Each structure stands twice: as C-alpha cells, then as structure tokens.
Amino acid sequence: MSQHRETKAIRIQTPKTGEKEHATPLFLTSSFTYNSAEEMAAAFADDSLDVNIYSRFSNPTVDEFIAKIAALEEAEDGIATGTGMAAIFSTFMTFLSKGDHIISASAVFGSTHTILTKYLPKWGIESSYFNMSQPESITALIRPNTKMLYLETPSNPGLDIIDIEETAKLCKKHNILFVVDNCFATPAVQQPIRFGADLVLHSATKFIDGQGRVLGGVVVGRKELINPLYLFVRNTGPSLSPFNAWILSKSLETLFIRMDKHADNALKLAKSLDNHPKVSKVKYPFLETHPQYVIAKKQMNNGGGIVTFEVKGGVDAGRKFLNALQMISVTNNLGDSRSIASHPASTTHSKLTEAERNEVGITPGLIRISVGLEHPEDILNDILQALEKC
Ligand SMILES: *Cc1c(COP(=O)(O)O)cnc(C)c1O
C-alpha cells in the first residue's frame, strides 16, 4: 500500500530490535560485530554489501534519516554528512576533477562561495557565475569541460527563484550535472528531483532540524550518483553522527506541519509589511509582487519561511532595527521555531564593499526574517515596534 510523504516522514523506521521499542533507539556504537571471520571478510570484500561495519561507513540511526529524506525528495538513495558544508564539499569533490568547470549562481551561501573561489582553484577546477535573475545568461557560460551547474532556489538571502524544470532541460542537453541546494524550501515545500534535478542537497541544520539544535547535511539522488558520493564520505570521513541523525530523523516527523505553519506566518507577515511607511520593498515567494511569483507557484507548495524587506534609511536604519527588537532573536541561523532577524549589510556581509553587496542582492537596508512558529501577531508586533525606532 503506497503511503503519502507526510506518513513516510513519520513511519519510515529502523527495524525494531528484540526490545520491541516503539520509537527508534539511538545506536551509539562506533563499530559492529561479526559471527565469524568469514562473515567479517565478506563484509570488507564487497563495498556494496548492505551490512554495518563501522559508523563512519553506515549506522542504523543515520540510515533511517537518509531513508526518510530520500523518500521525501522522491530520490533513490542518499548520504548524510556532519554539516551542510560537508555535503556541498563532498559533492564537489566527488564529481569535479582537475580541468573541470562548474557554473554556479553568484548568490549562494557564503561558505559555498568560498569553496568555489578559494579552494576549487587549488585543484585546477574553474568556476563561472550567473545572476539568478538572468537565467538566460547560463548558456553563454557553458564550456566543453563544464561538469556541474549549482544553485539555491530560493536563494539566500535574496529569495531569487529559478525555473528548476527549464534549468534541468538545459543541463540535460549539455550533459551537465544539475545540483540544487534545497535548504530554504525543504522537501515539504519543493522537490527539485521531480523537475529534473540530478542531486539535491541540504543543510539539515536549518528547517530540517527546525529548532536550532544540531548540525547536519544530506545529499540525495539516483543510486549511480550516490554510490561514488557514499565511497567519498566513507573514506574521507565527514559522516553524520548517530546522535545528530537521531535528532534530525525525529524532526522530520513534524516537517510538513512545521513548514505549513512557517509559511502561514511568513505570508501574513509579508502582507502586513507590504504597505508600511518605513519599508520600501517586501520580498516573499508567494507575494504577487515577487519577480518570479509565477515560477514559485509552479514549483513550490507554499512560500517557505523566509521573508526579506528593505527598511528605509539604509545601513544605519537596519542596525537600529536589529537593536530595537525585543523578542525576535538576532542571530545568523535560520529555520528555527524561534523567529530570527538578520541585517547582512551591518553583520555577516559588513566586510564587503557596497558594490560587492549589491552584486549578490544585499541592499543597505535589507532585513531577513526567518519566520518562526510563535503566534503571528507577536512576530508582527515586535517588528512593528522596532520599525518605529528606526
Ligand atoms: C546554512 C546553509 C548552508 C551550510 O550549512 P551548514 O549546516 O551550516 O554547514 C548551505 N546552504 C544554505 C542555503 C544554507 O542556508
């Protein structure tokens, strides 16, 4: 009997042990035992055997988390890593070699940009960048040695959206691996593989954990792509810890209802701020004024949990806004049950020049709200009183 994804997020479970526990136990064990020397020899002789050897290779708690994410993204298989960056780095290292070329969106997560610009060149891997609002510019960047196209949709923090289906078609035509960082949406909101993406990855640290407690990463896709990734992780060691996997698997049980509520709260907030005299621009994927609203409606189930707006008065007003908040947390994380505000121009991106910030969509007064699960009126009221003070 086939099940809905909401059910799979709850019911996929490591087989019960002799204790007949209802909830999955935490398998805190570094290694696993064998009944004989022959059984151990067989486990080591064949990489593809489905037996547990050592928790750097596989672990039942980690496997449960991978199985759930793969089911939610409707992918064949996956690997899990200790952080989102480890998932991204492992993907680059597995599929890119000396002499290869990668095309990436210019607005990607800061550390991803650092890998592309500072580390990949050390191994002779070149990169080119395109602006997410000009997807038609990708074709001109394709070279004979282009191996991968990499992007986030919606992007961080600009909330730019690209048509996954159209981009996947272009990649297929040129035999390019299409990798999507689906962190802002989660599989509850968007399934890039359904639209043709080859690999989907996540920082599980964000909405997947959902309560700002643990770090984790995951990559899912076809078995033929996951096999080499699995061997890379197994041999180089960025594996996810069973403890974090246990938390993340538990978090997935509530992913769908959480994302519905995040999106409800976010849409309410976006609509309430839309005509505020101190706010010049509100951006949210499901607001009709979003430049890629039609694409968002096509490929997303809801608008997600992130809203951005521009506070009038530039960098100074943005800083004052953060300082005036009473309930909403000021921190760089996102995807938490607690609402979070950040002002990139005076914090995470303060070292860049204004021109560099504009290039990646960070305008002087840009505020990013990761809308939490508090009562929507309490979130709005804190923002309204802070706007009065800037
Ligand atoms: C946070 C984040 C990452 C990095 O994940 P970590 O778990 O912090 O290593 C990658 N991509 C996006 C879009 C993120 O928001």
PDBQT file of the ligand as one rigid body, heavy atoms in Angstrom, charges set to zero:
ROOT
HETATM    1  C1  LIG A 401      23.393  27.152   6.276  1.00  0.00    +0.000 C 
HETATM    2  C2  LIG A 401      23.448  26.874   4.838  1.00  0.00    +0.000 A 
HETATM    3  C3  LIG A 401      24.459  26.059   4.304  1.00  0.00    +0.000 A 
HETATM    4  C4  LIG A 401      25.563  25.474   5.146  1.00  0.00    +0.000 C 
HETATM    5  O1  LIG A 401      25.108  24.535   6.059  1.00  0.00    +0.000 OA
HETATM    6  P1  LIG A 401      25.850  24.191   7.462  1.00  0.00    +0.000 P 
HETATM    7  O2  LIG A 401      24.982  23.144   8.045  1.00  0.00    +0.000 OA
HETATM    8  O3  LIG A 401      25.903  25.463   8.240  1.00  0.00    +0.000 OA
HETATM    9  O4  LIG A 401      27.227  23.707   7.121  1.00  0.00    +0.000 OA
HETATM   10  C5  LIG A 401      24.417  25.804   2.940  1.00  0.00    +0.000 A 
HETATM   11  N1  LIG A 401      23.460  26.337   2.150  1.00  0.00    +0.000 NA
HETATM   12  C6  LIG A 401      22.492  27.137   2.630  1.00  0.00    +0.000 A 
HETATM   13  C7  LIG A 401      21.467  27.709   1.702  1.00  0.00    +0.000 C 
HETATM   14  C8  LIG A 401      22.444  27.439   3.988  1.00  0.00    +0.000 A 
HETATM   15  O5  LIG A 401      21.476  28.257   4.460  1.00  0.00    +0.000 OA
ENDROOT
TORSDOF 0
